[in-house]
């Protein structure tokens, strides 16, 4: 006979392991870095090619832009992650003070949160009492369910900076590779266009797979944005030169 409150179907579930994708923040950083890395140097190289610059000049300018862009993007990622961590710390201290100074009010807020999930007073009452006896769990509950904040990883800022910067470098080198081997810029730019569009299609497909969007649609959208950016830069350079 099964124990009271425990379903007989529970035992098979003990060996069940759910597989969820949990590297969302890393993927987001890679998407930010690679997408900008593929697009910005690509547009710069196309623009300089439109101005009839030599492959060596385009390569030098492109590598300088990749270096500067990686530093800028990495710093931006670091500051963004650091701001999120600082915001979490401030809100946690504020919530902790409220739990100490106005515990009854905070308890009512727990009840309101649980009632939104369809729980009745006799169901969420024991939960409220249990949390009141465990201040640490109470604080974590309020941070997550009242404020919607997840505790950031201690090394999140540095990891974000490094990931975005490295992804930017990898993406930025793709449109510049043809200029390393083809001395004539007008020929190099055609190869760069083909190589970069293929990379954009591949990156867009992978991005769509990880973000839950339609991979083919994501691939086409990503390639389209890159093509528009490079075409605009090339056209502006031609107009200015004329």
N, C-alpha and C positions, 0 to 999 in steps of 0.2 A: 504493500500500500504506500502511495506517495505521501511524503510529508505535507502537512497543511501549508498552503500558500506557495508550494513549489510544483510546477507542472511536470508531468512525466516526460515532456518533450524537452526539458532543460538539459538533460545529460548529453544528448548528441551535440548540443550547441557549445559544450565546453571545449570541443576540439575545433570549433569554427573560428577561422581567422579572417576578418574582413580586410580587404585590400583597398585602401584609399590612397589617392595621390596627396602627399602632404608637403611637397616641395614648392608650393605655390609662390612663395616670396622669391625664391631663387629663380624660378621660371620667369616671373615678372621682371626681375632685374636683367635676365638674359635677353628678354624681348626688348626692353628699353634700350639696352646697349647695342644689340645687333641691328635693330631696326634703324637707329640713328647712324650707326657705323656704316651700314650699307648705303644709306641715302645721302648723307651730307658729303662725304668724300667723293661719292659718285657724281653728285651735282657739281661739286667744285672742279673735278677733273673734266667733266663735260663742258663746263663754262670756259675753262682755260683752253680746251681744245677748240672751242668756237672762236677764241681770240687768237688762234694760230700759234699758241705757245708750243715750245718743243717738249718732247716726252720727258727730258731730264728736268726741266723746270716744273712741269706738271707733277712729276713724281716727288720732287723736293717739296713743293707746296702741299701736295697731298699727305706726305708723311708728317710734315709739320702740323697739318690740321688734325691728323689722327692722334698725334701725341697730345696736342692741346685739347682736343675734344675728349680724349680718354680721361685726362686730368679733371677737366671741367665736369664731365658727366659723373665721374667717380666721386668728386667732391659734393656734387648735388645729391647723389644717392646717400652719401654719408650724413649730410646735414638733414636730409628728409627723415632717415631712420633715427637719427639722434633726436630730432624734434618729436617724433612719435614716442620715443622712450621717455623723454622729459615730460611730455604730456601725460603719459601713463603714471609716472611717479607723482606728479602734482595731484592728479585725480585720486590716486590711491591714498595719499596723505589726507586729502579732504574727506574722502569716504570713511577713512579710519577715525577721524575726529568726530564725524557724525554718528558713527556706531557707538562711540564712547559717550558723547554728550547727549544724543537724542535716540537712544536705542529703541524706544517704543515706536517712534516715527519710522525708523528704518525697518522695524519688524512689520509694520503695516505695508511698507513698500514691497517687502518679500511676498506678503499675502497677495498684493495686487498683481505682482509679476506672475505668480503661480496660477492665479485665477484666470489670467489671459490664456493659459494652456488648458483650460477647461476643468481645473481641479476645484472641488467644492471645499468649503471651510473645514469640514471634518477630515478631509483628505490632506489639505496643505497645513493644517494646524500642527501636527507632529513634526513636519519638516521645518516650520518656522521655529518651533521650540528647540529642535536639534541644532539648528544653525546658531541660535542665540547662545547655546552652550559651547560653541566652537567658533571663537572670534576670527580665527584665520580663515576657516572655510566660509564664514559669513562674509568676510571682506572679499574673498575671491568670487563668491556668488554675486555680490553686488557689482563688482567691477565688470563681470562678464555679462550678466543678464539685465542689470539696470543701465549701465553705461555702454555696454557693447564693446568693451575693450579687452583685448587679449594681451597677456604679459609678453613683452618682446624679449627675444633672446639677448643675453648680455653682449654677445659679439655681433649682433645684427648690423650695426652701423658699419663696422669694418668689413664684414662679409659683403654687404651690399655695395660698398664703394669698390672693392676688389672685383666683384662679379661684373658690375656694370662697366668698369674701365676695361677689363679683359675682353668682355663681349664686344665693346666698341672697337677695340683694336682688331679683333678677329674679323668683324664685319667691315671695318674700314680698309683693310688690306686687300679685300677681294677686288674692288674696282681698280685698284692701283697695280695689281700684278701684271696686266698687259703692258703697262708703260715701262716695266722693268726689262722687258724682252723685245719690245717693238719700238725702235727709235723714232719712227714717223708718227706724230701724234694723231693725224687723221686716220691712220690705220689702227693705231692702238685704241682709239676711242670706240671704234666699231666692235673690236673684240671685247673691250670693257663693258659695252652695253649688253652684249650677249651673255658674258660671264655673270654680270651683276643681275640681270633679269632672271637667269636660271637660279642664282643664289636667292633672289627675292622670292621666287616661286617656291623653292624648297623650304626656305625659312617660313614663309607664310603658311605652307601646308603643315609644317611641324607645329607652328604656333597655334593654328586652328585645332590641331589634334589635342594639345595640352590645355587649351582654354575652353574646350567644349564646343567650339564653333565648327561650322562645316569646313573641313580642311581645304577642299578645292576652292570654295568661295574666298576663304581667307588668303589662299595663295594668290588668286587673281587680284584681290584688293591690294595686297602688299606690293605686288609687282606694278600695279597701275599707279600707285602713289609714287613709287621710285621712278617710274618712267616719266611721270608728269614733272617731278622735281628736276630731273636731269634735262628734260626738254626745255623747261623754262630757263634754266641756267645757261644752256647752250644758246638759246634764242636771244636772251638778254645780252650775252657776250658778243654775238654777231651784230646786234643792233648798235651797241656802244662802239664797236670797232668801225662800223660803217659811218 
